[in-house]
């Protein structure tokens, strides 16, 4: 928290990125495994 020269209070808020929330989505190996696992189910 910081008080500016104008007397206002400024606060920086850090939001997590999508890669921090769902790292498996950004992991190429996980995506390949999901595709390989889902392929036989679709073919049945």
Secondary structure, DSSP 8 states (H G I E B T S, - for coil): -EE-TTS-EE-------HHHH-GGGG-HHHHHHHHHHHHHHHH-
